[in-house]
Amino acid sequence: MFRIISIIAVIGLLSTTSCMQDHPDLVDASKEIKVSAFIDDASNLGVKTRVSDNTWNKDDAIGIFMKNTGEDLSENALALNNKYINTDASNSFKPAPSDVINFPFHEEKVDFIAYYPYFESINDFTYEVNVSDQTDLAKIDLLYSNNVNDINSLTQNVDLLFEHQLSKVVLNISIEAGGPELTGLNVGIRNVNTKAAFSLIDGKLTDTQDSTSISFNINVIGNRAEAILLPITNFTDEKLVFTIGEFSYSYNLKENKQITSFNKSTQYTFNVLLKPGAGVIVESVTSSIQDWTVVKAEESITANEDKKENQNQQENDSPANLPNDKNDEVNYSGDGTKENPYSVEQAQINKGETKKWVMGYIVGYPGTGYRRHQFVRGYENAGVSFISIASTTSESEGSKTFVIDITGSLSEKINLKNNKENFEKKILLNGDIENYNDQILMKNVNEAILEQIF
């Protein structure tokens, strides 16, 4: 009797198992999505909008929506603003607690929409854009992805490709010898909108408003300024403004005949030369699209000094802050810090000081025995171990140069033999000022800044 009951129990179990296979549990049949996210980098130029070029940073968070293929994004979507986090600075994103997204059952086709930076409250599928605060560019660098469509649970990975939705402006700034230090520079753009509505449904920006001025994000030494802006269809009254102390220079963007707008997904780079007593020369302009593809614009533009500041400048002109007519030397007094580096002239008389900062222009290299009087201007036949800097780009007299021993890892990026484009560029160096073979020069260089931080 016991054996018969056991056989019946086994038959019942097999029957139950068979039923489960024919009608699987819905939870067991679902499959969690695996998310990989990439920032479109068609240009491969490594523009540093984000901290780590075009890669994600640890703890970056994106919002993800999943909807049935062919349907509009709505409250009926299968996933609504689920938060996924980059936990290890890779391209792989993990769901926040309770935000796991599973594929639908029976291999139903779905589409994905995603955005960055994540915002907990999204009303009517509209992302509220505000670029008034440029302190942290990554936090306002709006990215959008809608490239993943018509997939199902057979797909191994959801590869989201993000594109920049705003515009970026980069200013590479230098100043002629005799001008004030760039560490006190403020840069802004006037008459631009700061707020807009971005639709996660169709990826369009609308309702731009709140026209005002925006201050650029500028590095500590003042030679690079960046801003992320709302796209501008046609320039009208938008103006770049540069201010150092009492001196102010500006450039009205509508004066440029080649660049007439700031387009989405586009970076515009201006090389700016400040000319004390004259104005601002914007030497070249480039633009880029889809993070951020560069198209070079050859036209040069000039930003004129604001008339209201002319009187102030005339009253403050002095040998200390204007170029010398004879030798165009930089006559400022630094203390050897990064914020206030020594001039070439100061470095020549501060033998024995260690870990000091010196600023100048790369104008050539020393001759045999590192002798300044055997200075060779230019880069022809230059070596890889030494360069000579001066207080002006036009210096040709060896006695007014300062020798830098760049032996070591920095040589690859600084030397004139392999980097002819470094000739006449401004450089900031940290090292020891020593007496070597009866010559005062800088050795043990451990850090250098050339136009922009390495």
C-alpha positions in Angstrom: 0.0 0.0 0.0 2.8 2.4 0.9 4.6 1.7 -2.5 1.4 2.5 -4.5 1.0 5.8 -2.7 4.6 6.7 -3.4 4.2 5.9 -7.1 1.2 8.2 -7.3 3.1 11.0 -5.6 5.9 10.8 -8.1 3.5 10.8 -11.0 1.9 13.9 -9.5 5.2 15.7 -9.1 6.1 15.0 -12.7 2.8 16.3 -13.8 3.3 19.5 -11.9 6.8 20.0 -13.3 5.4 19.5 -16.8 2.8 22.2 -16.2 5.4 24.7 -15.0 7.4 24.2 -18.2 4.3 24.7 -20.4 3.3 27.8 -18.3 6.4 29.3 -16.8 6.3 31.6 -13.8 6.4 35.2 -15.1 9.0 36.2 -12.6 11.3 33.3 -13.6 10.8 34.1 -17.3 11.9 37.7 -17.0 15.5 38.7 -17.6 17.3 41.7 -16.1 18.8 44.1 -18.5 22.5 44.6 -18.6 23.4 48.3 -19.3 26.5 49.6 -21.0 26.7 53.3 -21.7 29.0 55.2 -24.0 29.5 58.9 -24.7 29.6 59.4 -28.5 33.2 60.3 -29.5 33.2 60.6 -33.2 36.1 63.0 -33.1 38.4 61.1 -30.8 39.9 64.4 -29.7 39.5 63.8 -25.9 37.7 67.0 -25.1 37.5 67.4 -21.3 33.9 68.3 -20.7 33.9 65.7 -18.1 36.6 65.0 -15.6 37.8 62.0 -17.5 37.5 63.1 -21.1 34.6 61.2 -22.7 34.4 58.4 -20.2 32.2 58.0 -17.2 33.2 58.8 -13.7 32.5 56.6 -10.7 29.0 57.2 -9.2 27.7 58.9 -12.4 24.0 58.2 -12.6 21.7 58.0 -15.6 17.9 57.8 -15.9 16.4 55.0 -18.1 13.0 54.5 -19.6 11.9 51.3 -21.3 8.8 51.3 -23.6 7.2 48.9 -26.0 8.6 49.3 -29.5 6.7 51.7 -31.7 4.9 53.4 -28.8 5.5 57.0 -27.6 7.1 57.5 -24.2 4.2 57.8 -21.7 3.1 56.9 -18.2 2.4 53.4 -19.7 6.1 52.8 -20.2 7.5 49.6 -18.8 10.2 51.5 -16.9 10.0 55.1 -15.8 13.1 57.0 -14.9 14.9 54.1 -13.3 18.2 55.1 -11.8 21.4 53.2 -13.0 24.8 54.0 -11.4 28.3 53.6 -12.6 29.9 51.9 -9.7 33.5 51.5 -10.9 34.2 54.2 -13.5 33.7 51.8 -16.4 31.0 51.7 -19.1 28.9 49.3 -17.0 25.9 50.6 -15.0 24.1 48.9 -12.2 20.6 49.6 -11.0 19.9 51.5 -7.8 18.0 49.4 -5.1 14.5 48.7 -6.3 15.2 50.2 -9.8 16.0 46.9 -11.6 14.6 46.8 -15.1 13.6 43.4 -16.5 12.8 42.6 -20.1 9.1 41.8 -20.8 7.9 38.2 -21.2 7.5 36.2 -24.4 10.4 38.1 -26.1 8.3 41.2 -26.6 10.2 44.0 -28.4 11.2 47.2 -26.5 12.9 50.6 -27.0 15.1 52.5 -24.5 15.5 56.2 -23.8 18.1 57.5 -21.3 19.6 60.7 -20.2 22.4 62.2 -17.9 22.7 63.7 -15.3 20.0 61.8 -13.4 17.3 63.8 -11.8 14.8 62.2 -9.4 11.8 64.3 -10.3 10.9 64.3 -14.0 7.5 65.9 -14.8 5.8 65.3 -18.1 9.0 63.7 -19.5 10.6 67.1 -19.5 14.1 67.7 -18.2 14.5 71.3 -16.8 17.8 72.7 -18.1 19.7 75.4 -16.2 23.2 76.4 -17.1 23.5 79.5 -15.0 26.0 77.9 -12.6 29.2 76.7 -14.5 31.0 75.6 -11.3 30.8 71.9 -12.2 30.5 71.4 -16.0 29.7 67.7 -15.7 26.5 68.5 -13.8 25.1 70.6 -16.6 26.4 68.5 -19.5 23.1 67.2 -20.7 23.4 63.8 -22.5 20.7 61.9 -24.3 20.3 58.4 -25.7 17.6 56.9 -27.9 19.7 54.6 -30.1 18.5 51.2 -28.6 15.3 50.1 -30.4 13.4 46.9 -31.3 15.2 44.5 -29.0 14.1 41.8 -26.6 15.4 39.4 -23.9 17.5 37.6 -26.4 19.8 40.7 -26.5 22.8 40.2 -24.3 23.5 43.8 -23.5 21.7 47.2 -23.7 24.4 49.5 -25.3 23.3 53.1 -24.8 25.0 55.7 -26.9 24.8 59.2 -25.4 25.2 62.5 -27.3 25.7 66.0 -26.0 22.6 68.2 -26.3 24.1 71.6 -25.5 26.9 73.7 -26.8 30.4 74.1 -25.4 32.7 77.1 -25.7 36.4 76.8 -24.8 38.8 79.8 -24.6 42.5 79.2 -24.7 43.9 82.5 -23.4 47.4 84.0 -23.4 48.6 87.6 -22.8 51.4 89.5 -24.3 54.5 90.3 -22.3 54.0 93.3 -20.1 50.4 92.5 -19.3 49.0 91.6 -15.9 48.9 88.0 -14.7 46.1 85.9 -16.0 45.4 84.5 -12.5 43.1 87.5 -11.9 41.2 87.0 -15.1 37.4 86.8 -15.2 35.6 85.6 -18.4 31.9 85.8 -19.2 29.4 85.8 -21.9 26.5 88.3 -21.9 22.9 88.2 -23.2 22.5 84.4 -23.3 19.5 82.3 -22.1 20.2 80.0 -19.2 17.0 77.9 -18.9 15.1 75.6 -21.2 12.9 72.5 -21.3 14.3 69.3 -22.9 11.8 66.7 -24.0 12.8 63.1 -23.3 10.2 62.1 -25.7 11.7 63.5 -28.9 15.0 65.1 -27.7 14.1 68.7 -28.5 14.9 71.9 -26.5 12.1 74.4 -26.2 11.1 77.3 -24.0 14.5 79.0 -23.7 14.4 81.9 -21.3 16.1 83.9 -18.6 18.6 85.9 -20.7 21.5 87.1 -18.5 25.3 86.8 -18.2 27.2 83.6 -17.4 30.7 83.4 -15.9 33.0 80.8 -17.5 34.6 78.0 -15.5 38.3 79.1 -15.6 41.3 77.2 -14.4 43.6 78.5 -11.6 46.2 80.1 -13.8 43.6 81.8 -16.0 44.7 80.4 -19.4 41.7 78.3 -20.1 38.0 79.1 -19.7 35.1 76.8 -20.5 31.3 77.1 -20.5 28.4 74.8 -21.5 25.6 76.9 -23.1 22.2 76.5 -24.6 22.4 76.4 -28.4 22.0 79.8 -30.1 20.4 79.8 -33.6 21.7 83.2 -34.7 23.9 85.6 -32.8 22.4 89.0 -31.9 23.7 90.7 -28.8 25.8 87.9 -27.4 29.2 89.1 -26.3 32.4 87.6 -24.8 33.9 89.7 -22.0 37.4 89.5 -20.5 38.2 91.4 -17.4 41.5 91.8 -15.5 41.4 94.2 -12.7 40.2 97.5 -14.1 40.8 96.5 -17.7 37.9 95.1 -19.7 37.8 93.8 -23.3 34.8 92.4 -25.3 33.9 90.8 -28.5 30.4 90.8 -30.1 29.9 87.3 -31.6 27.6 88.6 -34.4 30.7 90.3 -35.9 32.1 86.9 -36.9 31.1 86.1 -40.5 32.0 82.4 -40.4 30.6 81.2 -37.0 27.1 82.6 -36.8 25.6 80.3 -34.2 26.3 77.8 -31.3 24.8 74.5 -32.4 23.9 71.6 -30.2 26.5 68.8 -29.6 29.1 71.3 -30.8 32.2 72.7 -29.2 33.7 76.1 -30.3 37.3 76.7 -29.3 38.7 80.3 -29.5 42.5 81.0 -29.1 42.6 84.4 -27.4 45.5 86.7 -27.1 45.2 89.6 -24.7 47.1 92.7 -25.9 47.5 95.3 -23.1 46.6 98.8 -24.4 45.2 97.4 -27.6 42.5 94.8 -27.3 41.9 91.1 -27.6 42.8 89.1 -30.6 40.9 85.9 -31.1 43.4 84.2 -33.3 41.4 81.1 -34.5 38.1 79.4 -34.0 37.2 75.7 -34.2 33.9 73.9 -33.7 33.0 70.3 -32.9 29.9 68.1 -33.1 28.9 64.8 -31.3 31.5 65.0 -28.7 32.8 67.1 -30.2 33.8 66.8 -33.9 36.1 69.6 -34.8 35.7 71.8 -38.0 38.3 74.4 -38.2 37.3 78.0 -38.9 40.2 80.0 -40.4 38.8 83.5 -39.8 40.5 85.5 -37.1 38.5 88.0 -35.0 39.5 90.9 -32.8 37.8 91.9 -29.5 38.1 95.6 -28.8 38.8 97.2 -25.5 35.7 98.7 -23.9 35.7 102.5 -24.3 34.5 103.0 -20.8 37.7 101.4 -19.5 40.1 103.5 -21.6 40.4 106.3 -19.1 41.2 103.9 -16.3 43.8 102.2 -18.4 45.5 105.5 -19.3 45.6 106.5 -15.7 47.2 103.2 -14.7 49.8 102.8 -17.4 53.2 102.4 -15.9 56.5 100.6 -16.7 55.4 97.9 -14.3 52.4 96.8 -16.4 53.1 97.9 -20.0 55.6 96.5 -22.5 58.9 98.2 -22.7 59.3 99.8 -26.1 62.9 98.6 -26.3 62.9 95.0 -25.2 59.2 94.2 -24.4 60.3 92.5 -21.1 57.8 91.3 -18.5 58.4 93.5 -15.4 56.4 92.0 -12.7 57.4 90.7 -9.3 56.4 87.1 -8.4 57.1 85.2 -5.2 57.8 81.8 -6.9 54.4 80.3 -6.2 52.2 78.7 -8.8 49.7 81.5 -8.5 52.5 84.2 -8.7 55.5 82.6 -10.4 58.9 84.2 -10.8 59.7 86.0 -14.0 62.8 85.0 -16.0 64.6 88.0 -14.6 63.8 86.9 -11.0 64.8 83.3 -11.7 68.2 84.4 -12.8 69.0 86.0 -9.4 67.4 83.4 -7.1 70.1 80.7 -7.1 69.6 78.0 -4.5 65.9 78.2 -4.2 64.0 74.9 -4.6 60.5 73.9 -5.8 59.9 77.3 -7.3 57.6 78.2 -10.2 58.9 80.2 -13.2 56.9 81.5 -16.2 58.1 82.4 -19.6 58.0 81.7 -23.3 59.9 78.9 -25.0 62.2 80.7 -27.4 65.0 78.2 -28.2 67.8 76.2 -26.5 71.2 76.9 -25.0 74.5 76.2 -26.7 77.4 74.0 -25.6 77.9 73.9 -21.9 74.4 75.3 -21.4 75.8 78.8 -21.9 73.2 81.5 -22.3 75.5 83.6 -24.6 75.5 80.6 -27.0 71.7 80.7 -27.1 70.1 79.4 -30.3 66.7 80.9 -31.1 64.2 78.5 -32.7 63.9 74.7 -32.9 66.2 73.7 -35.7 68.8 71.2 -34.4 67.3 71.3 -30.9 68.0 68.5 -28.4 65.6 66.8 -26.0 67.2 67.8 -22.7 67.2 71.6 -22.5 65.1 74.6 -23.5 65.5 78.3 -23.1 62.7 80.5 -21.9 62.3 84.3 -22.0 59.9 87.0 -20.9 58.8 87.7 -24.5 58.2 85.5 -27.5 60.5 87.7 -29.7 63.6 87.5 -27.4 66.8 86.8 -29.4 69.5 87.9 -26.8 70.9 84.9 -24.8 71.6 87.0 -21.7 67.8 87.5 -21.3 67.0 83.8 -21.4 66.8 81.2 -18.6 67.9 77.6 -19.2 65.6 74.7 -18.2 66.9 71.2 -17.8 64.0 69.0 -18.8 65.7 65.7 -18.6 63.2 63.1 -17.5 59.6 62.2 -18.2 58.5 65.7 -19.1 61.0 66.0 -21.9 58.8 64.1 -24.3 56.1 66.8 -24.1 58.3 69.9 -23.8 61.4 69.5 -25.9 61.6 71.4 -29.2 63.2 68.6 -31.2 60.0 66.6 -31.2 57.5 69.3 -30.5 58.2 72.2 -32.8 54.8 73.6 -32.1 55.9 74.5 -28.6 58.1 77.3 -30.0 57.0 80.6 -28.5 54.4 79.0 -26.3 54.0 80.2 -22.7 55.1 77.7 -20.1 55.0 77.5 -16.3 57.5 75.2 -14.7 58.3 74.0 -11.1 61.8 73.0 -10.1 65.0 73.9 -8.4 67.1 77.0 -9.4 70.8 75.8 -9.3 74.3 76.9 -10.3 75.6 74.4 -12.8 78.9 74.9 -14.7 78.8 78.5 -13.6 75.4 78.9 -15.1 72.1 79.6 -13.3 69.4 77.2 -14.6 66.4 75.2 -13.5 66.9 71.5 -12.7 64.7 68.7 -11.3 61.6 70.0 -13.1 58.7 68.0 -11.7 55.7 69.8 -13.1 55.0 71.9 -16.2 52.0 73.7 -17.7 52.2 74.4 -21.4 49.2 76.5 -22.7 47.1 73.9 -20.8 47.7 71.4 -18.0 49.3 68.2 -19.2 
